[in-house]
């Protein structure tokens, strides 16, 4: 098994689960792309990696894409994953800046004390770490209609907001990471101290519901920009949309008990979503 496939298998993520919708060649390329995403994300977030190693690792990836014309794929200091990612970029003619944007978004996570003032501030981050992945992925999927770029950007915001809501408790445990915008906390008179203290009350529920409605808006916008010309190419993305939207609905129905639970869909439910996405039901 290749390194990329092993990384994808080990991650057990919903994203990797949805790759089953893809033809073999595109599925293999997405595994390589996912390995790149997983590596840079782990460099940013893993508590087991020393800071110096994290910084050097992300810089290595930045260098890989900063001047791609000067790098030969056989260059000794490029890893297998870096070589494969560059090949994917060139094979599908993907904008090089997208890779740099993703690395920049992950690099910003090296500062866990960072706070987001409002949605516009957070939106820049969700674009870099999620929408960019969608824009890269639709090239590998084989999308051709211009609306698919809008679909990818909106779905990226929706998925990342769902992650932020689901992972509130885990992010607090990870060096007090907070992704909820300060303006949203002010709106509901819920302080950072309340959040750190895991205060679960009506203010918290109302704030989470408010942010979930923002996510709902982006899910709706993604659906609006789903074009029939790319329906087959977007089967994997549609599986992702349905899985994560299902997780959001589950949190809403359970009043966001995210301090004590990690929300997910059951494996049979995800398999059903995958099958219906494959068959277009």
C-alpha positions as CSV (number, residue, x, y, z in Angstrom):
1,X,0.0,0.0,0.0
2,X,1.3,3.4,-0.9
3,X,2.1,6.0,1.7
4,X,-0.8,8.2,0.5
5,X,-3.3,5.3,0.6
6,X,-2.1,4.4,4.1
7,X,-2.5,8.0,5.3
8,X,-6.0,8.1,3.8
9,X,-6.9,4.8,5.4
10,X,-5.5,5.7,8.8
11,X,-7.4,9.0,8.9
12,X,-10.8,7.4,8.7
13,X,-12.3,10.8,7.7
14,X,-15.6,11.5,5.9
15,X,-13.6,13.0,3.1
16,X,-11.6,9.8,2.5
17,X,-14.9,7.8,2.8
18,X,-16.4,9.8,0.0
19,X,-13.5,8.9,-2.4
20,X,-15.3,5.6,-3.2
21,X,-17.5,7.6,-5.6
22,X,-14.6,8.4,-7.9
23,X,-13.1,6.4,-10.8
24,X,-9.9,4.5,-9.9
25,X,-7.4,7.0,-11.4
26,X,-9.1,10.1,-9.9
27,X,-9.5,8.2,-6.6
28,X,-5.8,7.5,-6.5
29,X,-5.0,11.1,-7.3
30,X,-7.3,12.2,-4.5
31,X,-5.6,9.9,-2.1
32,X,-2.3,11.6,-2.9
33,X,-3.9,15.0,-2.6
34,X,-5.5,14.0,0.7
35,X,-2.1,12.9,2.0
36,X,-0.8,16.4,1.2
37,X,-3.7,18.0,3.1
38,X,-3.4,15.6,6.0
39,X,0.4,16.2,6.3
40,X,0.2,20.0,6.4
41,X,-2.8,19.9,8.7
42,X,-1.0,17.6,11.1
43,X,2.1,19.8,11.0
44,X,-0.1,22.6,12.2
45,X,-2.2,20.8,14.8
46,X,-0.5,17.7,16.1
47,X,0.6,18.2,19.8
48,X,3.2,15.5,19.3
49,X,5.3,17.4,16.8
50,X,7.9,20.0,18.2
51,X,7.3,23.5,17.0
52,X,10.6,23.7,15.2
53,X,9.7,20.6,13.2
54,X,6.3,22.0,12.4
55,X,7.7,25.3,11.2
56,X,10.4,23.6,9.1
57,X,7.9,21.1,7.7
58,X,5.4,23.8,6.6
59,X,8.3,25.9,5.2
60,X,9.4,22.9,3.1
61,X,5.9,22.7,1.6
62,X,5.8,26.4,1.0
63,X,9.2,26.2,-0.8
64,X,7.9,23.3,-2.9
65,X,5.2,25.6,-4.4
66,X,6.7,29.0,-4.1
67,X,8.9,28.7,-7.2
68,X,7.6,25.5,-8.8
69,X,9.3,26.2,-12.1
70,X,12.7,25.9,-10.4
71,X,12.0,22.5,-8.9
72,X,12.6,19.3,-10.8
73,X,10.4,16.4,-9.7
74,X,13.5,14.2,-9.3
75,X,15.1,16.6,-6.8
76,X,16.5,14.6,-3.9
77,X,15.1,16.8,-1.2
78,X,11.4,16.4,-2.3
79,X,9.4,13.8,-0.5
80,X,7.3,11.3,-2.4
81,X,4.1,13.1,-1.4
82,X,5.6,16.4,-2.5
83,X,6.5,14.9,-5.9
84,X,3.0,13.4,-6.3
85,X,1.3,16.6,-5.3
86,X,3.3,18.6,-7.9
87,X,2.4,16.0,-10.5
88,X,-1.3,16.3,-9.7
89,X,-1.0,20.1,-9.9
90,X,0.5,19.9,-13.3
91,X,-1.7,17.0,-14.6
92,X,-5.0,18.9,-13.8
93,X,-3.6,22.4,-14.4
94,X,-4.5,23.6,-10.9
95,X,-3.7,27.1,-9.9
96,X,-0.4,27.0,-7.8
97,X,-1.7,29.8,-5.5
98,X,-4.3,27.5,-4.1
99,X,-1.7,25.2,-2.6
100,X,0.1,28.2,-1.1
101,X,-3.2,29.5,0.3
102,X,-3.9,26.1,2.0
103,X,-0.4,26.0,3.5
104,X,-0.8,29.6,4.8
105,X,-4.1,28.7,6.4
106,X,-2.5,25.7,8.2
107,X,0.5,27.9,9.2
108,X,-1.9,30.3,10.9
109,X,-2.9,27.4,13.2
110,X,0.6,27.4,14.7
111,X,-0.7,30.3,16.9
112,X,-3.4,28.7,19.0
113,X,-4.0,32.0,20.8
114,X,-5.2,33.6,17.6
115,X,-8.7,34.9,17.8
116,X,-11.2,35.9,15.0
117,X,-12.9,39.3,15.4
118,X,-15.9,38.6,13.2
119,X,-17.2,36.3,10.5
120,X,-15.3,38.2,7.8
121,X,-12.1,37.5,9.6
122,X,-12.9,33.8,10.1
123,X,-14.1,33.6,6.5
124,X,-10.6,34.2,5.3
125,X,-9.4,31.2,7.3
126,X,-12.3,28.9,6.3
127,X,-11.5,29.8,2.6
128,X,-7.9,28.9,3.0
129,X,-8.3,25.6,4.9
130,X,-11.5,24.3,3.3
131,X,-12.8,26.2,0.2
132,X,-9.3,26.0,-1.3
133,X,-9.4,22.2,-0.9
134,X,-12.7,22.2,-2.8
135,X,-11.3,24.3,-5.6
136,X,-8.3,21.9,-6.0
137,X,-10.5,18.9,-5.7
138,X,-13.0,19.8,-8.4
139,X,-10.1,19.9,-10.9
140,X,-9.3,16.3,-10.0
141,X,-12.9,15.3,-10.1
142,X,-13.1,16.6,-13.7
143,X,-15.5,19.5,-13.3
144,X,-15.8,21.8,-16.2
145,X,-18.7,24.2,-15.5
146,X,-17.8,27.6,-13.9
147,X,-20.6,27.3,-11.3
148,X,-18.7,24.4,-9.8
149,X,-16.1,26.8,-8.4
150,X,-18.8,28.7,-6.6
151,X,-20.2,25.4,-5.4
152,X,-16.7,24.4,-4.0
153,X,-16.2,27.7,-2.2
154,X,-19.6,27.7,-0.5
155,X,-19.4,24.1,0.4
156,X,-15.9,24.7,1.9
157,X,-17.3,27.4,4.2
158,X,-20.2,25.1,5.2
159,X,-18.1,22.1,6.0
160,X,-15.5,24.1,8.0
161,X,-18.2,25.8,10.0
162,X,-19.7,22.4,10.8
163,X,-16.3,21.3,11.9
164,X,-15.9,24.4,14.1
165,X,-19.2,23.8,15.8
166,X,-18.6,20.1,16.3
167,X,-15.1,20.5,17.6
168,X,-15.6,23.4,20.1
169,X,-14.8,21.1,23.1
170,X,-11.8,19.4,21.4
171,X,-10.4,22.7,20.2
172,X,-10.5,24.1,23.8
173,X,-8.6,21.0,25.0
174,X,-6.0,21.7,22.3
175,X,-4.2,24.8,23.7
176,X,-7.5,26.7,24.1
177,X,-8.1,27.1,20.4
178,X,-11.2,29.2,19.7
179,X,-12.7,29.6,16.3
180,X,-16.0,31.2,17.3
181,X,-15.8,34.9,16.3
182,X,-15.6,37.4,19.1
183,X,-18.6,39.4,17.6
184,X,-20.8,36.3,17.8
185,X,-19.9,35.8,21.5
186,X,-20.6,39.5,22.2
187,X,-24.0,39.2,20.4
188,X,-25.1,36.6,22.8
189,X,-23.3,38.0,25.9
190,X,-21.3,34.8,26.1
191,X,-17.7,35.5,27.0
192,X,-14.4,33.7,26.2
193,X,-14.2,32.9,29.9
194,X,-17.6,31.2,29.7
195,X,-16.4,29.2,26.7
196,X,-13.2,28.1,28.4
197,X,-15.3,27.2,31.5
198,X,-17.5,25.1,29.2
199,X,-20.7,27.0,30.3
200,X,-23.6,25.2,28.7
201,X,-26.7,27.4,28.9
202,X,-29.3,29.2,26.8
203,X,-26.7,31.8,25.6
204,X,-24.4,29.1,24.3
205,X,-27.2,27.2,22.6
206,X,-28.5,30.4,20.9
207,X,-24.9,31.4,19.8
208,X,-24.3,27.9,18.3
209,X,-27.7,27.9,16.6
210,X,-26.9,31.4,15.1
211,X,-23.6,30.1,13.7
212,X,-25.2,26.9,12.4
213,X,-27.7,29.1,10.4
214,X,-24.6,30.7,8.8
215,X,-23.5,27.2,7.9
216,X,-27.0,26.4,6.6
217,X,-26.7,29.5,4.3
218,X,-23.5,28.2,2.7
219,X,-25.0,24.7,2.3
220,X,-27.9,26.3,0.5
221,X,-25.6,28.4,-1.7
222,X,-23.6,25.3,-2.6
223,X,-26.8,23.5,-3.7
224,X,-27.8,26.6,-5.8
225,X,-24.5,26.4,-7.7
226,X,-24.6,22.6,-8.2
227,X,-24.7,22.4,-12.0
228,X,-26.1,19.3,-13.8
229,X,-23.2,19.3,-16.3
230,X,-20.9,18.3,-13.4
231,X,-23.3,16.1,-11.5
232,X,-21.3,13.0,-12.2
233,X,-18.0,14.6,-11.3
234,X,-19.4,16.0,-8.1
235,X,-20.8,12.7,-6.7
236,X,-18.0,12.6,-4.1
237,X,-18.6,16.2,-3.0
238,X,-22.3,15.6,-2.8
239,X,-21.7,12.6,-0.5
240,X,-19.5,14.9,1.7
241,X,-22.2,17.6,1.7
242,X,-24.9,15.2,2.8
243,X,-22.7,13.6,5.5
244,X,-21.6,16.9,7.0
245,X,-25.1,18.5,6.7
246,X,-26.4,15.4,8.5
247,X,-23.9,16.0,11.3
248,X,-25.0,19.7,11.5
249,X,-28.7,18.6,11.7
250,X,-27.8,16.1,14.4
251,X,-26.1,18.8,16.5
252,X,-29.1,21.2,16.0
253,X,-31.6,18.5,17.1
254,X,-29.5,17.7,20.2
255,X,-29.0,21.4,21.2
256,X,-25.2,21.4,20.6
257,X,-23.9,19.2,23.5
258,X,-20.5,19.6,22.0
259,X,-18.6,19.8,25.3
260,X,-19.6,16.2,26.1
261,X,-20.1,14.6,22.6
262,X,-18.4,14.2,19.3
263,X,-21.2,14.1,16.7
264,X,-21.0,11.8,13.7
265,X,-23.2,9.7,11.5
266,X,-23.3,5.9,11.8
267,X,-21.5,3.8,9.3
268,X,-24.7,2.4,7.8
269,X,-26.0,5.9,7.3
270,X,-22.8,7.0,5.6
271,X,-22.9,3.9,3.4
272,X,-26.5,4.7,2.4
273,X,-25.4,8.3,1.5
274,X,-22.5,7.0,-0.5
275,X,-24.7,4.5,-2.4
276,X,-27.4,7.2,-3.2
277,X,-24.7,9.6,-4.3
278,X,-23.2,6.9,-6.6
279,X,-26.6,6.0,-8.1
280,X,-27.9,9.6,-8.2
281,X,-31.0,8.7,-6.2
